[in-house]
Amino acid sequence: MLDRTPIENTIYRYAVGFDENDIAMMANCFTADGEIVTPMGNLSGREAIREVFQGRRDLRTQAKEQTRHVVSNVLIEEVSNDEVRASSYYTLMVTGAGTTTAAGTGRYIDDLVRDGATWLIQRRQLLPDG
């Protein structure tokens, strides 16, 4: 039976890394050639992911906004001993100027690969609601 904990920890580290301004931790959740696929465009490679998300985090910091990614309903399907597909829901909460709002909701579809004792995201598809 597959141990869910290291897989879920990778998914959660991505969220916590962005929220806590640790973009290196967030980017290191991806393989070197990892990709993010979104309706707004795609990113390829860990370094490109790090660069773009550092810019996004900097904008939030300048606006004095705190983000909280809430990730839930994680379903994991074993593809092979070293590959899984995970699906999860996300809610992006943003606090700034004395108010907190839900800035976005949707699903992540992640293809993860085993890297020793950890799991890395090879491909993340972001599917916003609406």
Backbone hydrogen bonds in HBPLUS format (Angstrom, degrees):
<---DONOR---> <-ACCEPTOR-->    atom                        ^
c    i                          cat <-CA-CA->   ^        H-A-AA   ^      H-
h    n   atom  resd res      DA  || num        DHA   H-A  angle D-A-AA Bond
n    s   type  num  typ     dist DA aas  dist angle  dist       angle   num
A0007-ILE N   A0004-ARG O   3.04 MM   3  5.38 120.8  2.41 109.2 124.4     1
A0008-GLU N   A0004-ARG O   2.89 MM   4  6.07 170.2  1.90 167.9 171.1     2
A0009-ASN N   A0005-THR O   2.87 MM   4  5.99 157.0  1.92 153.0 160.1     3
A0010-THR N   A0006-PRO O   3.26 MM   4  6.41 146.6  2.38 134.4 140.9     4
A0011-ILE N   A0007-ILE O   3.28 MM   4  6.67 159.9  2.33 149.3 154.0     5
A0012-TYR N   A0008-GLU O   2.87 MM   4  6.16 158.8  1.92 155.6 161.8     6
A0013-ARG N   A0009-ASN O   2.77 MM   4  5.87 151.8  1.85 146.3 154.3     7
A0014-TYR N   A0010-THR O   3.23 MM   4  6.43 152.6  2.31 147.1 152.2     8
A0016-VAL N   A0012-TYR O   2.92 MM   4  6.18 173.5  1.92 163.3 164.2     9
A0017-GLY N   A0013-ARG O   2.77 MM   4  5.66 156.5  1.82 144.4 151.7    10
A0018-PHE N   A0014-TYR O   3.27 MM   4  6.53 160.4  2.31 146.5 149.9    11
A0019-ASP N   A0015-ALA O   3.03 MM   4  6.23 175.9  2.04 156.4 157.7    12
A0020-GLU N   A0016-VAL O   2.84 MM   4  5.80 153.3  1.91 152.6 158.1    13
A0022-ASP N   A0017-GLY O   2.68 MM   5  4.54 157.8  1.72 154.3 153.8    14
A0021-ASN N   A0018-PHE O   3.16 MM   3  5.19 165.0  2.18 111.1 112.6    15
A0025-MET N   A0022-ASP O   3.06 MM   3  5.48 119.2  2.44 105.0 118.2    16
A0026-MET N   A0022-ASP O   3.14 MM   4  6.56 158.7  2.19 147.6 153.9    17
A0027-ALA N   A0023-ILE O   2.80 MM   4  5.95 172.2  1.80 154.4 156.3    18
A0028-ASN N   A0024-ALA O   2.89 MM   4  5.94 148.8  1.98 145.1 153.8    19
A0029-CYS N   A0026-MET O   3.13 MM   3  5.57 160.0  2.17 112.2 116.5    20
A0030-PHE N   A0027-ALA O   3.07 MM   3  5.82 166.4  2.09 122.1 125.1    21
A0121-ILE N   A0029-CYS O   2.65 MM  92  5.95 169.2  1.66 157.0 157.1    22
A0031-THR N   A0121-ILE O   3.00 MM  90  6.02 151.6  2.09 141.3 140.4    23
A0034-GLY N   A0031-THR O   2.89 MM   3  4.68 163.2  1.92 112.3 112.3    24
A0046-ARG N   A0032-ALA O   3.03 MM  14  5.02 162.7  2.06 125.0 128.2    25
A0045-GLY N   A0034-GLY O   2.63 MM  11  5.01 160.6  1.66 164.9 170.2    26
A0035-GLU N   A0122-GLN O   3.02 MM  87  6.31 142.4  2.17 125.6 136.1    27
A0124-ARG N   A0035-GLU O   2.83 MM  89  6.26 155.9  1.89 151.4 159.5    28
A0036-ILE N   A0043-LEU O   2.92 MM   7  5.12 152.5  2.00 139.3 147.5    29
A0043-LEU N   A0036-ILE O   2.87 MM   7  5.12 156.0  1.93 146.9 153.9    30
A0037-VAL N   A0124-ARG O   2.72 MM  87  6.10 164.0  1.75 162.8 166.9    31
A0126-LEU N   A0037-VAL O   2.86 MM  89  6.14 166.5  1.87 166.8 170.1    32
A0038-THR N   A0041-GLY O   3.17 MM   3  5.25 137.2  2.36 124.4 136.3    33
A0041-GLY N   A0038-THR O   3.18 MM   3  5.25 161.0  2.22 105.4 111.3    34
A0049-ILE N   A0045-GLY O   3.02 MM   4  6.32 161.3  2.06 156.1 161.9    35
A0050-ARG N   A0046-ARG O   2.86 MM   4  6.11 160.7  1.90 150.5 155.8    36
A0051-GLU N   A0047-GLU O   2.96 MM   4  6.14 163.2  1.99 148.0 152.1    37
A0052-VAL N   A0048-ALA O   3.01 MM   4  6.16 174.4  2.01 155.8 157.0    38
A0053-PHE N   A0049-ILE O   3.01 MM   4  6.03 168.3  2.03 153.3 157.2    39
A0054-GLN N   A0050-ARG O   2.91 MM   4  5.92 143.0  2.05 143.1 152.9    40
A0055-GLY N   A0051-GLU O   3.19 MM   4  6.42 155.4  2.25 143.9 149.7    41
A0056-ARG N   A0052-VAL O   3.06 MM   4  6.44 151.5  2.15 144.2 152.3    42
A0057-ARG N   A0053-PHE O   2.88 MM   4  6.01 158.0  1.93 143.2 149.2    43
A0058-ASP N   A0054-GLN O   2.87 MM   4  6.04 157.6  1.92 148.3 154.5    44
A0059-LEU N   A0055-GLY O   3.10 MM   4  6.34 152.6  2.17 143.9 150.3    45
A0060-ARG N   A0056-ARG O   3.14 MM   4  6.47 155.4  2.20 145.7 151.8    46
A0061-THR N   A0057-ARG O   2.92 MM   4  6.20 156.5  1.97 151.7 158.7    47
A0062-GLN N   A0058-ASP O   2.89 MM   4  6.11 163.6  1.91 152.7 156.7    48
A0063-ALA N   A0059-LEU O   3.04 MM   4  6.19 147.1  2.15 141.6 150.2    49
A0065-GLU N   A0060-ARG O   2.85 MM   5  5.09 172.5  1.85 156.9 155.8    50
A0064-LYS N   A0061-THR O   2.93 MM   3  4.91 155.6  1.99 105.4 112.0    51
A0066-GLN N   A0095-THR O   2.81 MM  29  5.15 160.6  1.85 150.1 156.2    52
A0095-THR N   A0066-GLN O   2.84 MM  29  5.15 164.7  1.87 150.0 155.1    53
A0068-ARG N   A0093-MET O   2.86 MM  25  5.08 144.1  1.98 148.6 150.8    54
A0093-MET N   A0068-ARG O   2.90 MM  25  5.08 178.8  1.90 149.2 149.4    55
A0070-VAL N   A0091-THR O   2.83 MM  21  5.08 170.6  1.83 155.3 158.6    56
A0091-THR N   A0070-VAL O   2.88 MM  21  5.08 139.2  2.05 139.0 151.2    57
A0072-SER N   A0089-TYR O   2.98 MM  17  5.25 159.0  2.02 139.7 145.7    58
A0089-TYR N   A0072-SER O   2.89 MM  17  5.25 164.7  1.91 149.2 152.5    59
A0075-LEU N   A0087-SER O   2.79 MM  12  5.20 164.4  1.82 157.2 162.6    60
A0087-SER N   A0075-LEU O   2.86 MM  12  5.20 155.2  1.93 148.1 156.5    61
A0077-GLU N   A0085-ARG O   2.81 MM   8  5.24 164.6  1.83 155.7 161.1    62
A0085-ARG N   A0077-GLU O   2.92 MM   8  5.24 158.7  1.96 149.3 156.4    63
A0079-VAL N   A0083-GLU O   2.89 MM   4  5.26 156.1  1.94 136.6 140.5    64
A0080-SER N   A0083-GLU O   3.06 MM   3  5.01 162.9  2.09 137.6 135.9    65
A0083-GLU N   A0080-SER O   3.37 MM   3  5.01 167.9  2.39  99.4 102.9    66
A0114-ARG N   A0082-ASP O   2.93 MM  32  4.87 155.2  1.99 130.1 133.4    67
A0084-VAL N   A0112-LEU O   3.02 MM  28  5.36 159.2  2.06 146.1 150.3    68
A0112-LEU N   A0084-VAL O   2.94 MM  28  5.36 160.6  1.98 148.2 154.5    69
A0086-ALA N   A0110-ASP O   2.77 MM  24  5.04 159.2  1.81 147.2 154.4    70
A0110-ASP N   A0086-ALA O   2.73 MM  24  5.04 168.5  1.75 157.9 161.0    71
A0088-SER N   A0108-TYR O   3.00 MM  20  5.28 153.5  2.08 146.7 152.1    72
A0108-TYR N   A0088-SER O   2.80 MM  20  5.28 157.1  1.85 150.6 157.4    73
A0090-TYR N   A0106-GLY O   2.88 MM  16  5.43 156.6  1.93 138.0 139.9    74
A0106-GLY N   A0090-TYR O   3.05 MM  16  5.43 143.5  2.18 150.5 150.3    75
A0092-LEU N   A0104-GLY O   2.74 MM  12  5.12 169.1  1.75 155.5 158.0    76
A0103-ALA N   A0092-LEU O   2.68 MM  11  5.43 142.7  1.81 159.2 171.9    77
A0094-VAL N   A0101-THR O   2.88 MM   7  5.47 159.7  1.92 157.8 164.7    78
A0101-THR N   A0094-VAL O   2.92 MM   7  5.47 159.1  1.96 147.8 152.4    79
A0096-GLY N   A0099-THR O   2.95 MM   3  5.61 155.5  2.01 159.8 165.6    80
A0099-THR N   A0096-GLY O   3.11 MM   3  5.61 166.7  2.13 118.6 122.8    81
A0129-ASP N   A0105-THR O   2.82 MM  24  5.71 171.1  1.83 139.8 138.6    82
A0107-ARG N   A0127-LEU O   2.94 MM  20  5.06 156.2  2.00 128.4 135.4    83
A0127-LEU N   A0107-ARG O   2.86 MM  20  5.06 176.4  1.86 162.5 161.8    84
A0109-ILE N   A0125-GLN O   2.92 MM  16  5.04 152.5  2.00 144.1 151.9    85
A0125-GLN N   A0109-ILE O   2.83 MM  16  5.04 166.1  1.85 145.8 150.6    86
A0111-ASP N   A0123-ARG O   2.86 MM  12  5.17 161.6  1.89 153.8 159.7    87
A0122-GLN N   A0111-ASP O   2.72 MM  11  5.59 161.0  1.75 157.6 164.4    88
A0123-ARG N   A0111-ASP O   3.27 MM  12  5.17 155.1  2.34 138.8 141.9    89
A0113-VAL N   A0120-LEU O   2.84 MM   7  5.46 153.2  1.91 153.8 160.8    90
A0120-LEU N   A0113-VAL O   2.88 MM   7  5.46 163.4  1.91 154.2 157.8    91
A0115-ASP N   A0118-THR O   2.75 MM   3  5.27 175.1  1.76 150.6 149.8    92
A0118-THR N   A0115-ASP O   3.23 MM   3  5.27 160.4  2.28 122.7 120.0    93
